[in-house]
Amino acid sequence: MGKVAAAVKVMPQSPDVDLDDLQERLEQSLPEGAKINGVERDDVAFGLVALIPTVIVPDDAGGTEAVEESFATVDGVESVEVEDVGRI
């Protein structure tokens, strides 16, 4: 079984959200078998900055769905969107 790398855009609820704290909470929320391999920050508008973690998950049924669901439940997250997926 291989692995999949997915860039997941996580939009905070407001520009006031502490991005370092949000990143830590995202890492803690990961389902078993998934890990974050780097995080980029993307300036969106009006001081709002999105986090784009690259998440490595096993290539099995469900793919990134469990990661998306866990990220969506983290306090301070407005939306979660997979931007890019590739096998590694």
JOVENVEN-V704809 format. One record per backbone hydrogen bond with DSSP energy under -1.0 kcal/mol. CO is the residue of the C=O (numbers start at 1). NH is the residue of the N-H. Records with the same first field share a line. If there is no record, write none. Layout:
# JOVENVEN-V704809
CO->NH, NH
This chain:
# JOVENVEN-V704809
2->59
3->88
4->57
5->86
6->55
7->83, 84
9->81
10->51
11->78, 79
14->17
18->22
19->23
20->24
21->25
22->26
23->27
24->28
25->29
31->34
35->56
38->54
40->52
42->50
45->48
48->44
50->42
51->10
52->40
53->8
54->37
55->6
56->35
57->4
58->60
60->63
62->65
64->68
65->69
66->70
67->71
68->72
71->74
74->77
76->13
79->11
81->9
84->7
86->5
